[in-house]
């Protein structure tokens, strides 16, 4: 994300890459690191008892950064953050002869629960104030302790469940509803009520006569789902240096999909700031909900059939602007 700062910042793009990763000193296979997905997978079945991981990051910066008359007290760092544990590790990067910056982030298995995000920061003294952020990487890396394939997790899944069953007490309050959406946690779930008369028969029917009903139901489910996901995602927005930040994961994916329709006259970053300010001010109803519903309906219309809708829910990927 491009964050606006009330002072001069670095012009040009900075990038962050993974040079290598090791588990207890053993080099991790390149198949466990995906440059395309920007994911490092640390879970190996044959090495499930590892204690420490070391990931080497390299940052590349514009040449302007090292001009002595442009910037003072320049420093670069890789910042690892894990929301589940509220852990944040700042690792200084050292300048190399080729102009890049390299550093090693250490992860201790006992300190982490799941995924950690890594971004690069460049700081300098600006207007007499030391340590000001003048640039940051637009795309983060994900270090995942729970996967052995370096791909981003599917973000939404659908499950059939009998809402009235004693086996599903958390769904009992919704036993009269055809579906329910659980939008909390790392993986939201759309529950379809198998105990709702006729629902499963219609949705799983292969006959042409039922297709129109399937499409209508799919549109209704999709609209409810996008609305719930968006409202939940707005509460995942972080603030850093008084600036709203994209939250990552499925929250960011949903926001990037829907904000252009909620605030069509805003840039993505301005739209993020706008929704954050309205939420913080308690302005979550009325016109805003109408705009959110409009955006949800537009997303639902992209699902032209039930099969397309289900596949879309299962494969929402983090979209980069």
Secondary structure, DSSP 8 states (H G I E B T S, - for coil): -----SS----S--EEEEEEEEETTEE--GGGEETTTTEEE---GGGTT--EEEEEEEEE--GGGG-TTT-EEEEEEEEEEETTTTEEEEEEEEE-TTS-EEEEEEEEGGG-SSEEEEEEEEEEEETTEEEEEEEE-SS-EEEESS-SS-S----EEEEEE-TTSGGGGGGGGGTTSSEEEE--SSSEEEEEETTSTTHHHHHT---GGGHHHHHHHHHHHHHHHHHHHHHHHHTT-EEETTEEE---HHHHHHHHHHHHHHSTTS-HHHHHHHHHHHHHTT--STHHHHHHHHHHHHHHHT--SHHHHHHHHHT------
